[in-house]
Amino acid sequence: MINKPVIVIGGGIAGLTAASLLAHEGIDVTLLESHNQLGGCAGTFRRGSYVFDVGATQVAGLEKGGIHERLFRHLGVGLPDAELLDPCCLVDLGDGLPPINVWYDPQKWQEERLQQFPGSELFWSLCSALHKSNWAFAQRDPVVPIASYWDLRETIKALEIANLPSIFFSKLSVADLLRICSCHTDLRLRQFLDLQLKLYSQEPCNRTAALYGATVLQIAQAPHGLWHLHGSMQMLSEHLKRSLLKNGARLLLNHRVVGLEKKFDNQSWKISIIGPKNTCLEINSPDIVCSLTPQSLISLLHSDMGEIRNYLRKLRMLPKPSGAIVFYGALSRLFLDSSYPPHIQLSSKKLGSIFISVSRDGDGRAPLGVATLIVSIFTKTQDWCHLDEVDYQKKKQLFLHSIIDELENWFGIETEHWLHQELATPRSFQKWIGRPDGIVGGLGQHPSVFGPFGLSSRTPIGGLWLCGDSIYPGEGTAGVTNSALMACRQLMANRGLGLNLEL
Ligand SMILES: Cc1cc2nc3c(=O)[nH]c(=O)nc-3n(C[C@H](O)[C@H](O)[C@H](O)COP(=O)(O)OP(=O)(O)OC[C@H]3O[C@@H](n4cnc5c(N)ncnc54)[C@H](O)[C@@H]3O)c2cc1C
């Protein structure tokens, strides 16, 4: 059983994690990545003397017992060098009142909340109680959504009596929690929650599941925390790659999967690939772990089999995730206040949530004395994908200027201070990392589709396992690592083998 090969598709953090875990168990693994580098949304690109993180700029789960820490410990590769963020973010609601510091120290964060949102402590205490129960459950590696008897057994093993009260909150939203605690009339608190939740759940508080929201609202505080990687975000991929190669896995860059077909014996898959110099290849494998968006499967899966047709119907009905517009800029540190934390979130009347990541001096992203700024906003992908080239370029310029205007106003920068400026749109994300229409971030965490009601890593088609940010959305690289662990545990159990990470 152990010698049967596995093909992992996609070399972002989800695919790299799956491939590393399976190779570590002695499985014969091949990882196929269409780009010439690993990392996907958590990769980097270079422009002259600057290194820009493509998408992800901060990391959760590096603390002791956090999912990245557990994984790296299990694989026997050290943790990447990182700085704990405190405060992790400065949130300016644009209402003329002092911005909100999201502190790491729970005591300091409580004092900040009391000052910024008087009367909201009951709401935060309820979130804290739900979070503690959720977190303890999540740490015991349940398998949700439940799609088999084995998944059910693993989930029951992770449940404790203390988790049961959470069930009453499973269909509520964060806005319902505000109402329960009589905080729904605090419009400033609501605006803050809408902004912060959008970053994780892709939804505002009236559309974010209460159990999910309660957890992500406390991800930045001890004992968890958010981290800034030294060097660049590419360090995560580099560590995983090291483990992968050490354990004898094959890594094929510039190999794009263009078709997946279940063979007539129903025992294995035929994977069609376009390799370097447009060579066409075919590989057969009994198991595939696919880390691409489930929407990608719509064009990859070919079959007349009923189970595949039904599954594709389900995938076509998934709600459409957001797209992102990302500005990459550089300027001298002389024009930036050194007291700002590395992440700032602004509420803009024109652009909505603006999330800004500023590099640290000497962190490997820019020469000393120069900072890179990465700024992301949300957009609807359908606003971009059908434009002709002229309209596309016009719209892109419009967004570039709007973002620059907002930054210049907020930081007090003059136009001539910029050393570098460029913009990525959903079209860029489609081109770089093959995400259909440039969708990013996975499914929004509405009460009807979060966690137990989401898309399972176990598909109804034998030998096809999914991971990535549609399986465990909203927690970025930490979430997709969890998704890969879940898919690998299911695959191994299917072969009669176990796979467990120590706490
Ligand atoms: C703007 C932005 C900001 C973000 N900020 C953060 C943050 O601060 N912190 C955080 O933790 N997360 C953040 N995220 C989310 C995080 O980056 C992603 O959730 C995570 O990196 C997704 O990993 P993945 O492996 O599921 O998918 P991807 O990163 O998309 O990886 C998929 C890989 O598959 C490859 N591929 C695609 N098609 C094919 C094919 N046909 N054949 C072979 N290979 C293929 C792609 O090239 C890619 O390398 C952000 C995302 C974006 C877009």
The ligand as a Gaussian input file, in Angstrom:
#p B3LYP/6-31G(d) Opt

LIG

0 1
 C       -3.767000      39.708000      -1.609000
 C       -3.702000      38.561000      -0.645000
 C       -3.295000      38.786000       0.656000
 C       -3.217000      37.725000       1.562000
 N       -2.749000      37.954000       2.827000
 C       -2.532000      36.907000       3.638000
 C       -1.831000      37.081000       4.866000
 O       -1.386000      38.177000       5.202000
 N       -1.620000      35.982000       5.655000
 C       -2.033000      34.730000       5.270000
 O       -1.801000      33.758000       6.004000
 N       -2.680000      34.548000       4.104000
 C       -2.923000      35.586000       3.280000
 N       -3.507000      35.386000       2.079000
 C       -4.051000      34.053000       1.764000
 C       -2.960000      33.035000       1.459000
 O       -1.958000      33.598000       0.676000
 C       -3.607000      31.860000       0.730000
 O       -4.765000      31.426000       1.410000
 C       -2.686000      30.668000       0.613000
 O       -1.361000      31.062000       0.315000
 C       -3.260000      29.767000      -0.477000
 O       -2.438000      28.647000      -0.621000
 P       -2.880000      27.463000      -1.567000
 O       -1.762000      26.511000      -1.595000
 O       -4.232000      26.972000      -1.167000
 O       -3.128000      28.101000      -3.017000
 P       -2.132000      28.881000      -3.985000
 O       -1.210000      29.720000      -3.217000
 O       -2.998000      29.525000      -5.020000
 O       -1.290000      27.716000      -4.652000
 C       -1.748000      26.983000      -5.749000
 C       -0.545000      26.638000      -6.622000
 O       -0.997000      25.838000      -7.705000
 C       -0.333000      26.240000      -8.899000
 N       -1.199000      25.872000     -10.024000
 C       -2.341000      26.498000     -10.428000
 N       -2.875000      25.839000     -11.477000
 C       -2.066000      24.763000     -11.709000
 C       -2.130000      23.673000     -12.643000
 N       -3.114000      23.571000     -13.545000
 N       -1.141000      22.734000     -12.603000
 C       -0.128000      22.820000     -11.686000
 N       -0.043000      23.824000     -10.782000
 C       -1.005000      24.774000     -10.792000
 C       -0.163000      27.735000      -8.736000
 O        0.878000      28.226000      -9.548000
 C        0.132000      27.844000      -7.236000
 O        1.515000      27.785000      -6.973000
 C       -3.573000      36.420000       1.143000
 C       -3.981000      36.187000      -0.169000
 C       -4.022000      37.231000      -1.072000
 C       -4.409000      36.948000      -2.499000

